[in-house]
C-alpha cells in the first residue's frame, strides 16, 4: 500500500536534521520528469472588443502568482498566461508561479497562503475561487459570507506580504449542457450562485483598490455565443461541466491578461513599396535584416501568441473559441503595413501560407497573428509551451507534496531547532530550483528569423458574394 509523505512525517519521532533532509529530498527527487501536454488549437475572424483596455498594472520584473482551485491546477489558463508573459512581452522580464489546488475554496488558500505562497515573494497575485465555494447548490447568505470572509483574508494577507496588486477573478461558469444534464435547470441555478459570488469578489477587490477580472460574465456570454453557432455539444466549461478544456481556458487567460492592462501591440512592420522597391522599418522587438526581391527578412524577439490547429468545433482546440472573443484584436496584434503599393492587391506569403489583400487593407494594416494562424512562430511556440507545462507541473508537485507539509512538521516539533533548520534548507533549495526552471523557460524565448514575401497582383481579389454566386445559365 502506498504511504503518503504526510503519513511518513507523522511517524517521525525526534528526527535528526539529516533524517528530515533525506526524507524531504526523496519527495523532491520524485518529481515526474516528463511533461504532459494538452496543447491547444483552432481558427477564425475577430469579434468586437468585450471591454476597454485598462491601465497597465504590471511592472518590469514583477513576480506573478496564479492562485486558484482545480481549474487553476489544470495548468491550462496559467500556462497560456505564462506563455504570453514570456513570449509576447519579454521586455518586461516577468516571472510566473502556479499555485492551483484541486477542491480548494477561498478560506482554504487563506490558511496556507503564508506557508505556501509567501516564500516566492510575489508582487502580483491573480485569484480564481468560487466554483467550490458555491457548494454546488442554490445560493444562500451563509455561502456568500464564507466566500467573502475567505476572499477578504486572502487580499488582506497578500497586502501584508507586500503584494502590490491583485487581479481578482472570481469563479467561472458551469456548462449549460454538460453540467448535470439530467436536470435542465441545474446550470441556471448554479450559474446564478456563481454570479453572486463573482459580485462579492469584485466588490471586495474594489474596496482594496485591486483589479477585478469578470471571469463569470465573460465566460457566460462566450459560452452562449459559441453554443448558438457551434451547437450545444460544444462545451466551454468542460465535459464534466466544471473543468474547461483549452477553449475555455483561453477565455480565462484573455480575461486575466486584459485586466492586467496589456495593450496587445506585439509589433508593427511598415513597408514602403514605392517603385516596386521595398524599404521597411520595425518597432521594438523586431529587426529588419534585409528587403531583397520583394522579400522582407526579419528577426523577432517578441512572438505573437500562437494557436495550434484542430477541428473548428473541438473544445480541445483553442482556435475554435477565437470567433467569440477578441483575443487577437485586443492582445495579439502583429501588424504589417504596406504603403505605395503599385497594384490594387498583393499576395502576402508568411511561412507556408499565402493570402491576398487589397491595397486599402494593407495601407490600414493587417494583423499577421490573426490572418496567419499557422505561421513561422508556431513550432517554436509549441516547444516553449511544453517547457512551461513541465515547469508548472514541478511547481504543483513542489507545493502540494513538499512545502505545504512544512506546516505539519513545524507544528509537530514547535521547539525543535533542527526541524526549523531542515525546512529552511529545503525551502531554499526548492526556491533555487524553481528560479532555475524560470530562467530556463525565459532562455527558451530565442529570436525567430522569418520572411514576409510581398507580391503585387493586378486583379482585385474575388469578393465572397462573387465566389459563391451561381454560374450563368
C-alpha positions as CSV (number, residue, x, y, z in Angstrom):
1,X,0.0,0.0,0.0
2,X,1.3,3.5,-0.9
3,X,2.2,5.6,2.1
4,X,1.7,9.3,1.7
5,X,4.5,11.7,2.5
6,X,2.5,13.3,5.3
7,X,1.9,9.9,7.0
8,X,5.7,9.4,7.0
9,X,6.2,12.7,8.6
10,X,3.7,12.0,11.4
11,X,5.6,8.8,12.3
12,X,8.8,10.6,12.8
13,X,9.9,10.8,16.5
14,X,12.6,13.4,17.3
15,X,14.2,13.2,13.9
16,X,17.7,14.4,13.3
17,X,18.4,17.1,10.8
18,X,19.9,14.6,8.4
19,X,16.9,12.3,8.6
20,X,14.5,15.1,7.8
21,X,16.6,16.3,4.8
22,X,16.8,12.7,3.5
23,X,13.0,12.2,3.6
24,X,12.2,15.6,2.1
25,X,14.8,15.3,-0.6
26,X,13.3,11.9,-1.6
27,X,10.0,13.7,-2.2
28,X,11.7,16.4,-4.2
29,X,13.6,13.9,-6.4
30,X,10.4,12.1,-7.1
31,X,9.1,14.9,-9.3
32,X,8.0,13.4,-12.6
33,X,10.4,14.2,-15.4
34,X,8.1,14.1,-18.3
35,X,5.6,16.8,-19.1
36,X,2.0,16.1,-20.2
37,X,0.9,18.4,-22.9
38,X,-2.7,19.3,-23.8
39,X,-1.8,21.8,-26.4
40,X,-4.5,24.0,-27.8
41,X,-5.6,24.8,-31.4
42,X,-8.3,26.3,-33.9
43,X,-9.1,29.5,-36.2
44,X,-11.4,32.3,-37.4
45,X,-12.2,36.1,-37.6
46,X,-12.4,38.8,-35.0
47,X,-15.2,39.9,-32.8
48,X,-15.5,43.4,-31.3
49,X,-13.6,44.0,-28.0
50,X,-15.7,43.0,-25.0
51,X,-14.1,45.5,-22.6
52,X,-12.0,48.6,-22.8
53,X,-8.3,48.3,-22.0
54,X,-7.2,49.1,-18.5
55,X,-4.1,51.0,-17.5
56,X,-1.2,48.6,-17.3
57,X,-0.8,47.4,-13.8
58,X,2.2,45.1,-14.5
59,X,5.7,46.4,-13.9
60,X,9.0,45.2,-15.2
61,X,10.4,42.4,-13.1
62,X,7.1,41.5,-11.4
63,X,6.7,38.1,-9.8
64,X,3.2,36.8,-10.6
65,X,1.5,34.1,-8.5
66,X,-1.5,32.4,-10.2
67,X,-3.7,31.1,-7.5
68,X,-6.9,29.0,-7.5
69,X,-8.7,25.7,-7.3
70,X,-8.6,22.6,-9.5
71,X,-9.4,24.7,-12.6
72,X,-6.1,26.5,-11.9
73,X,-4.4,23.2,-11.2
74,X,-5.3,22.0,-14.7
75,X,-2.4,24.3,-15.6
76,X,-4.0,25.5,-18.9
77,X,-5.1,29.1,-18.4
78,X,-2.0,29.5,-16.2
79,X,0.2,28.1,-18.9
80,X,-1.4,30.4,-21.6
81,X,-0.8,33.4,-19.3
82,X,2.8,32.4,-18.7
83,X,3.4,31.9,-22.4
84,X,2.0,35.3,-23.1
85,X,4.1,37.0,-20.4
86,X,7.2,35.2,-21.5
87,X,7.0,35.4,-25.3
88,X,4.7,38.4,-26.1
89,X,6.1,40.9,-23.6
90,X,9.6,39.5,-22.9
91,X,10.9,43.0,-22.4
92,X,9.1,43.1,-19.0
93,X,11.2,40.2,-17.6
94,X,8.2,38.7,-15.7
95,X,8.3,35.5,-13.6
96,X,5.2,33.4,-13.1
97,X,4.3,30.8,-10.5
98,X,1.3,28.4,-10.4
99,X,-0.4,27.6,-7.1
100,X,-3.6,25.7,-8.1
101,X,-5.1,23.2,-5.6
102,X,-7.9,20.9,-6.5
103,X,-11.1,21.1,-4.4
104,X,-9.9,24.3,-2.7
105,X,-12.1,27.1,-1.5
106,X,-11.1,30.7,-0.8
107,X,-10.8,30.1,3.0
108,X,-8.6,27.1,2.3
109,X,-6.0,29.1,0.5
110,X,-6.2,31.8,3.2
111,X,-4.9,29.1,5.7
112,X,-2.0,28.1,3.6
113,X,-1.0,31.4,2.0
114,X,1.7,32.3,4.5
115,X,3.5,28.9,4.2
116,X,2.9,28.0,0.5
117,X,3.0,31.4,-1.3
118,X,4.9,33.8,0.8
119,X,8.3,32.3,0.2
120,X,8.0,33.2,-3.5
121,X,7.6,36.9,-2.6
122,X,5.1,37.7,-5.4
123,X,4.4,41.3,-6.3
124,X,1.2,40.4,-8.3
125,X,-1.3,37.7,-7.4
126,X,-4.3,36.5,-9.5
127,X,-7.0,34.5,-7.8
128,X,-9.8,32.3,-9.2
129,X,-12.0,31.0,-6.4
130,X,-15.8,30.4,-6.1
131,X,-16.6,27.2,-8.0
132,X,-16.2,25.1,-4.9
133,X,-17.2,27.9,-2.5
134,X,-20.7,27.8,-4.0
135,X,-21.0,24.2,-2.7
136,X,-22.8,23.1,-5.9
137,X,-26.2,24.2,-4.6
138,X,-28.5,27.2,-4.7
139,X,-27.0,30.4,-3.2
140,X,-27.7,31.4,0.4
141,X,-26.3,34.0,2.7
142,X,-24.0,31.5,4.5
143,X,-22.3,30.6,1.2
144,X,-21.8,34.3,0.4
145,X,-20.5,35.1,3.9
146,X,-17.9,32.3,4.0
147,X,-16.7,33.2,0.5
148,X,-16.4,36.9,1.4
149,X,-14.5,36.1,4.6
150,X,-12.0,33.9,2.7
151,X,-11.6,36.4,-0.1
152,X,-11.0,39.3,2.3
153,X,-8.4,37.2,4.2
154,X,-6.5,36.4,1.0
155,X,-6.4,40.0,0.0
156,X,-5.5,41.4,3.4
157,X,-2.7,38.8,3.9
158,X,-1.4,39.5,0.4
159,X,-1.2,43.2,1.1
160,X,0.7,42.4,4.4
161,X,3.2,40.3,2.4
162,X,4.0,43.3,0.1
163,X,1.9,42.2,-2.9
164,X,1.5,45.4,-4.9
165,X,-1.7,44.5,-6.7
166,X,-4.1,41.6,-7.2
167,X,-6.2,40.6,-10.3
168,X,-9.3,39.1,-8.7
169,X,-11.1,36.7,-11.0
170,X,-14.0,35.2,-9.0
171,X,-15.5,32.0,-10.3
172,X,-16.1,30.9,-13.9
173,X,-19.2,29.1,-15.1
174,X,-20.8,25.6,-15.2
175,X,-21.6,24.5,-18.7
176,X,-25.2,24.9,-19.9
177,X,-25.3,21.4,-21.4
178,X,-22.7,19.2,-19.7
179,X,-23.4,20.2,-16.1
180,X,-25.9,17.8,-14.6
181,X,-27.5,17.1,-18.0
182,X,-30.4,15.3,-16.4
183,X,-31.5,18.4,-14.6
184,X,-32.2,21.1,-17.3
185,X,-32.3,23.9,-14.8
186,X,-29.3,23.0,-12.7
187,X,-26.9,25.1,-14.7
188,X,-29.0,28.2,-14.4
189,X,-29.4,27.8,-10.6
190,X,-25.6,27.3,-10.1
191,X,-24.6,30.0,-12.5
192,X,-26.8,32.4,-10.6
193,X,-24.9,31.3,-7.4
194,X,-21.6,31.9,-9.2
195,X,-22.8,35.3,-10.4
196,X,-23.4,36.4,-6.8
197,X,-20.0,35.1,-5.7
198,X,-18.4,37.0,-8.6
199,X,-20.1,40.2,-7.5
200,X,-18.7,39.7,-4.0
201,X,-15.2,39.1,-5.4
202,X,-15.5,42.3,-7.5
203,X,-16.8,44.4,-4.5
204,X,-14.0,43.2,-2.2
205,X,-11.4,43.9,-4.9
206,X,-12.7,47.4,-5.4
207,X,-12.6,48.1,-1.7
208,X,-8.9,47.1,-1.6
209,X,-8.1,49.0,-4.8
210,X,-7.3,45.8,-6.6
211,X,-8.3,44.9,-10.2
212,X,-11.4,42.8,-10.9
213,X,-11.4,40.4,-13.9
214,X,-15.1,39.5,-14.6
215,X,-14.5,35.8,-15.5
216,X,-18.1,34.7,-14.9
217,X,-19.7,37.4,-17.1
218,X,-17.2,36.9,-19.9
219,X,-17.3,33.1,-19.9
220,X,-21.1,33.0,-19.7
221,X,-21.5,35.3,-22.7
222,X,-18.8,33.5,-24.6
223,X,-20.5,30.1,-23.9
224,X,-23.9,31.4,-25.1
225,X,-22.4,32.8,-28.3
226,X,-20.3,29.7,-29.1
227,X,-23.2,27.3,-28.5
228,X,-25.5,29.4,-30.6
229,X,-23.2,28.9,-33.6
230,X,-21.5,25.5,-32.9
231,X,-24.3,23.7,-31.1
232,X,-25.0,22.5,-27.6
233,X,-22.3,19.8,-27.8
234,X,-19.6,22.4,-27.9
235,X,-18.8,22.8,-24.2
236,X,-17.0,25.8,-22.8
237,X,-16.8,24.5,-19.2
238,X,-15.6,21.0,-20.0
239,X,-17.2,17.6,-20.4
240,X,-17.9,17.5,-16.7
241,X,-19.5,21.0,-16.8
242,X,-16.9,22.5,-14.4
243,X,-13.3,22.0,-15.7
244,X,-12.9,23.7,-19.1
245,X,-10.9,22.2,-22.0
246,X,-8.3,24.5,-23.6
247,X,-11.0,26.6,-25.3
248,X,-12.5,27.8,-22.0
249,X,-9.0,28.3,-20.6
250,X,-8.2,30.7,-23.4
251,X,-11.2,32.7,-22.4
252,X,-9.9,32.8,-18.8
253,X,-6.4,33.8,-19.9
254,X,-7.8,36.5,-22.0
255,X,-9.8,37.9,-19.1
256,X,-6.8,38.0,-16.7
257,X,-4.4,39.4,-19.3
258,X,-6.9,42.0,-20.4
259,X,-7.4,43.0,-16.8
260,X,-3.7,43.4,-16.4
261,X,-4.0,46.2,-19.0
262,X,-1.8,44.9,-21.8
263,X,-2.3,47.0,-25.0
264,X,-1.8,43.9,-27.2
265,X,0.8,45.5,-29.5
266,X,3.2,42.8,-30.4
267,X,4.9,44.8,-33.2
268,X,4.5,46.7,-36.5
269,X,6.4,46.2,-39.7
270,X,6.0,49.2,-42.0
271,X,6.9,48.8,-45.7
272,X,7.2,51.3,-48.4
273,X,6.7,49.6,-51.8
274,X,7.2,52.7,-54.0
275,X,8.6,52.0,-57.4
276,X,8.4,48.2,-56.6
277,X,11.5,48.6,-54.4
278,X,10.9,47.7,-50.8
279,X,12.1,49.6,-47.7
280,X,11.0,48.7,-44.2
281,X,11.1,49.5,-40.6
282,X,10.1,47.7,-37.4
283,X,9.1,48.5,-33.9
284,X,10.9,47.3,-30.8
285,X,11.3,43.6,-30.6
286,X,11.7,43.2,-34.3
287,X,14.6,44.0,-36.7
288,X,14.6,44.1,-40.5
289,X,17.6,42.2,-41.8
290,X,17.0,42.7,-45.5
291,X,14.5,43.7,-48.2
292,X,15.6,41.8,-51.3
293,X,13.4,40.9,-54.3
294,X,10.1,41.6,-52.6
295,X,11.1,39.6,-49.5
296,X,11.5,41.0,-46.0
297,X,13.8,39.1,-43.7
298,X,13.1,39.9,-40.1
299,X,14.4,38.8,-36.7
300,X,11.9,38.9,-33.9
301,X,12.5,38.6,-30.1
302,X,8.8,39.2,-29.4
303,X,6.4,36.5,-30.5
304,X,2.7,36.7,-31.4
305,X,0.6,34.3,-29.4
306,X,0.1,31.1,-31.4
307,X,-2.9,28.7,-31.6
308,X,-2.4,25.2,-32.8
309,X,-4.7,23.6,-35.3
310,X,-7.7,21.3,-34.9
311,X,-11.3,20.9,-35.8
312,X,-13.4,24.1,-35.6
313,X,-15.9,22.6,-33.2
314,X,-13.4,20.8,-31.0
315,X,-13.1,22.2,-27.4
316,X,-9.5,20.9,-27.1
317,X,-8.7,23.3,-30.0
318,X,-8.1,26.9,-28.8
319,X,-8.7,28.3,-32.3
320,X,-12.3,27.1,-32.0
321,X,-13.1,29.8,-29.5
322,X,-11.5,32.7,-31.3
323,X,-14.6,33.8,-33.2
324,X,-16.2,34.5,-29.9
325,X,-13.5,36.5,-28.0
326,X,-11.4,39.3,-29.4
327,X,-8.1,37.8,-28.2
328,X,-6.2,38.7,-31.4
329,X,-7.7,42.2,-31.7
330,X,-7.1,43.1,-28.1
331,X,-3.9,41.2,-27.1
332,X,-2.2,39.9,-30.2
333,X,-1.6,42.5,-32.9
334,X,1.4,41.8,-35.1
335,X,0.8,44.4,-37.8
336,X,2.0,44.6,-41.4
337,X,1.5,48.0,-43.1
338,X,2.4,48.4,-46.8
339,X,2.3,51.8,-48.4
340,X,2.6,52.9,-52.1
341,X,1.7,49.5,-53.5
342,X,1.8,49.7,-57.3
343,X,-1.1,47.4,-57.8
344,X,-4.7,47.1,-56.3
345,X,-3.8,43.9,-54.5
346,X,-0.9,42.0,-53.2
347,X,-0.2,38.4,-52.2
348,X,1.4,38.2,-48.8
349,X,3.3,35.0,-48.0
350,X,4.3,34.3,-44.4
351,X,5.5,30.8,-43.6
352,X,3.7,28.2,-45.7
353,X,0.6,30.3,-46.4
354,X,-0.2,32.9,-49.0
355,X,-3.2,35.3,-48.8
356,X,-4.4,38.1,-50.9
357,X,-5.1,41.6,-49.5
358,X,-6.3,44.8,-51.1
359,X,-4.1,47.9,-51.3
360,X,-6.6,49.6,-48.9
361,X,-6.3,46.8,-46.4
362,X,-2.5,46.8,-46.5
363,X,-2.3,50.6,-46.0
364,X,-4.6,50.3,-43.0
365,X,-2.5,47.4,-41.7
366,X,-3.3,43.7,-41.5
367,X,-2.8,41.6,-38.3
368,X,-0.5,38.8,-39.3
369,X,-1.2,37.0,-36.0
370,X,-4.9,36.7,-36.9
371,X,-4.6,36.3,-40.7
372,X,-1.9,33.6,-40.4
373,X,-2.7,31.3,-37.5
374,X,-0.2,28.9,-38.9
375,X,3.0,30.9,-39.1
376,X,6.8,30.9,-38.6
377,X,6.5,31.1,-34.8
378,X,4.2,28.2,-34.4
379,X,6.8,25.4,-33.9
380,X,8.9,27.4,-31.5
381,X,5.9,28.5,-29.6
382,X,4.8,24.9,-29.2
383,X,8.2,23.9,-27.8
384,X,8.0,26.8,-25.4
385,X,4.5,25.6,-24.3
386,X,5.9,22.2,-23.5
387,X,8.7,23.7,-21.4
388,X,6.2,25.9,-19.5
389,X,3.9,22.9,-18.9
390,X,6.8,21.0,-17.4
391,X,7.8,23.9,-15.2
392,X,4.3,24.3,-13.8
393,X,4.0,20.6,-13.2
394,X,7.0,20.8,-11.0
395,X,5.6,23.8,-9.2
396,X,2.4,21.9,-8.4
397,X,4.4,19.0,-7.0
398,X,6.7,21.2,-5.0
399,X,3.8,22.9,-3.3
400,X,1.3,20.1,-2.8
401,X,3.8,17.3,-2.0
402,X,6.6,19.1,-0.1
403,X,6.2,22.7,1.0
404,X,2.7,22.5,2.3
405,X,3.7,19.7,4.7
406,X,6.2,22.0,6.4
407,X,3.2,23.4,8.4
408,X,2.7,20.0,10.0
409,X,6.3,19.4,10.7
410,X,6.7,22.7,12.4
411,X,3.5,22.3,14.4
412,X,4.5,18.7,15.5
413,X,8.0,19.9,16.5
414,X,7.5,23.6,17.6
415,X,10.6,23.8,19.8
416,X,13.0,21.7,17.7
417,X,15.6,23.9,16.0
418,X,16.7,21.0,13.8
419,X,13.3,20.8,12.2
420,X,13.3,24.5,11.6
421,X,16.7,24.3,10.1
422,X,15.7,21.4,7.9
423,X,12.6,23.1,6.5
424,X,14.5,26.3,5.9
425,X,17.2,24.4,3.9
426,X,14.7,22.5,1.9
427,X,12.6,25.7,1.2
428,X,15.8,27.5,0.0
429,X,16.7,24.5,-2.3
430,X,13.2,24.4,-3.8
431,X,13.2,28.1,-4.4
432,X,16.6,27.9,-6.1
433,X,15.4,25.0,-8.3
434,X,12.3,27.0,-9.3
435,X,14.4,30.0,-10.1
436,X,16.5,27.9,-12.4
437,X,13.3,26.5,-14.1
438,X,12.1,30.0,-14.6
439,X,15.4,31.1,-16.1
440,X,15.3,28.1,-18.4
441,X,11.9,28.9,-19.9
442,X,12.9,32.5,-20.3
443,X,16.0,31.4,-22.1
444,X,13.9,29.3,-24.4
445,X,12.4,32.5,-25.9
446,X,15.0,32.7,-28.6
447,X,15.0,35.1,-31.6
448,X,13.0,33.8,-34.6
449,X,14.1,34.7,-38.1
450,X,11.2,34.8,-40.6
451,X,10.4,36.1,-44.1
452,X,7.4,38.1,-45.4
453,X,7.1,38.0,-49.2
454,X,5.0,40.8,-50.8
455,X,3.9,40.1,-54.4
456,X,1.8,42.9,-56.1
457,X,-1.1,41.5,-58.2
458,X,-3.1,43.3,-60.9
459,X,-6.5,41.8,-60.2
460,X,-8.9,42.6,-57.4
461,X,-9.5,39.6,-55.2
462,X,-12.8,37.8,-55.9
463,X,-15.4,39.0,-53.5
464,X,-17.2,36.5,-51.3
465,X,-20.5,37.1,-53.0
466,X,-19.0,36.7,-56.4
467,X,-17.2,33.5,-55.5
468,X,-20.4,32.0,-54.1
469,X,-22.8,33.1,-56.9
470,X,-24.3,30.5,-59.3
471,X,-22.7,30.3,-62.8
472,X,-24.7,32.0,-65.6
473,X,-27.1,29.6,-67.4
